[in-house]
Amino acid sequence: MEYEAVIGLEVHVQLLTESKMFCGCSAKFGAEPNTQACPVCLGFPGVLPVLNRKAVEFAIRMALAVEGEVQPFCVFARKSYFYPDLPKGYQISQYELPLCIGGYIEIETDGGKKRVGITRIHLEEDAGKLVHEEAYVEAGTSLFDGNRCGVPLLEIVSEPDIRNPKEAHDYLVRLRQLVMYLGICDGNMEEGSIRCDANVSVRPKGSKELGTKTEVKNMNSFRNVQRALEAEISRQIRVLEAGGKIEQETLLWDPEREVVEPMRSKEFAHDYRYFPDPDLVPLYIENEWIEKVRSELPELPWRRKERFVAELGLPEYDSEVLTSERETADYFEDVVASGVPPKAASNWVMGEVLRVLKEERVGMDAFRKRIGPDRLAELIKLVQAGTVSGSIAKKVFEEMRTDPSSPKEIVEKKGLAQISDEVELSRIVDDVLSEHPQEVERYRAGKVQLLGFFVGQVMKKTRGKANPKLVNRLIREKLG
Amino acid sequence: MAVTLEDVEKVAYLARLKLSGEKGRFISQLNRILDYIAQLEELDTGGVPPTSHVLPLKNVFREDEARPSVPREELMANAPAEHMGYFKVPRAIE
């Protein structure tokens, strides 16, 4: 029988605030254990949490970007469970009255664009970190670090609209791109800034009924999400084919062994007894605030992509690459604004600039300080004006990585204005020779005076900028 | 819907309370509380929005500014056990 999967994703996005959600402890990643914790985030008796305004603003930004409905009234709730990563015994979350309901994220599929619906978006606090497996953990114990306790998270719950692991992957890529564009998350998967859980079930293809679902956790990269879902879908199909039944359970993905396994945590009672947190007063989000946030929204990546195609005449592919990160798109547009034709700017940014970012593992912000868009634009203009050839320009670009002078100065300093690029000249020489087969024959027959004729032709083609010594040598070699 | 022994045991488990002989007492006390609450059902609350808070307050915020946290020694002063700057707890996974 043919099966299809039904997948819904719950994505936790760590918000890029300075401080935690309900106290002033730093929310930065990577500090020494328990150095960014206080009585509020560790839930000491008698403390009062106070809501971080920025976290709410970030949530509104996200809600508007996915065209969800920001709720005028929402309430924080306590989700009760006992587990040592959460000293309070409850997590502050939102339950019946989340901050946003509805919305969608659009992905590209083989069958065209597809909207993955968003059920809800709400704010909640992160739990702390437990260390079990390191060598320094004594037998029979776990170690608790409260630095992450209370760090603001946005939980984005999708509708079960996703039909295969590839779509889940693409949805996550879009979501990550969006939160980075909005400046509400750093998108760092290794540090857990985006985490994803999935609800998965399978059913006979074409069936309208839903199968029993399982929850898969611990998929900490896009690749892991896709592989974990593939593994879980085939596991469920195997169980059903063998006449078995799917147990509703929580599974963990083991990326080393590439299997999903029942969670090992002790005593997870799924009875959260949500109730309104009496310590946190209700949140009324007024229209003025929503409209202010809306007016400050950046252009969203897919709109920007469409604009690059429609207004700048770029190919789809270029537009997709350039808009994948906001800083890249900004840089590209600044180059264009300095008077460079869009396609030329696109070629340089997609080629040389992105290559350097990858090579040096630096961000666009750091790169921009070294080679600003105006300086790159000046270089491209030198190419367009014919001052330097394309391949010489790449050499100039290499110099620019360490030399803050203007491209023009570099060209002068290094004497690059003339064409001394052997590969390029060789190509031109070949052209000239193939355009003049009779002269070639006569030269080979002994009329060596024709060398001057060939050099002249190359000079004509390069508007005098070819290195004559090199041209002479190349022609001799090729005809020798 | 009367409270049963199972309910008491479940609630005690969820709250990590170890009960000994007093379970019977809790059954009757919890039932009395529920009976009392049941009186409210005589009222028609169809048009009344659920109350989440009783204080006349809304939208209390702090600005997003980080301040130094409490020194770790103070934070851990009452911890029964610690190790290398971590709180040490009974093993949480099998």
Interface residues (C-beta under 8 A of the other chain):
Chain A: T17 E18 S19 G24 C25 S26 A27 K28 E32 P33 N34 T35 Q36 A37 C38 P39 L42 V50 L51 N52 R53 K54 A55 V56 V75 S80 F82 Y83 P84 D85 L97 L130 V131 H132 Y136 V137 E138 G140 T141 S142 L143 F144 D145 G146 R264 S265 K266 A269 D271 R273 P276 P278 L280 V281 P282 L283 Y284
Chain B: K10 Y13 L14 R16 S52 H53 L55 L57 K58 N59 V60 F61 R62 E63 D64 E65 A66 R67 S69 V70 R72 L75 M76 A81 H83 M84 G85 Y86 F87 K88 V89 P90 R91 A92 I93 E94
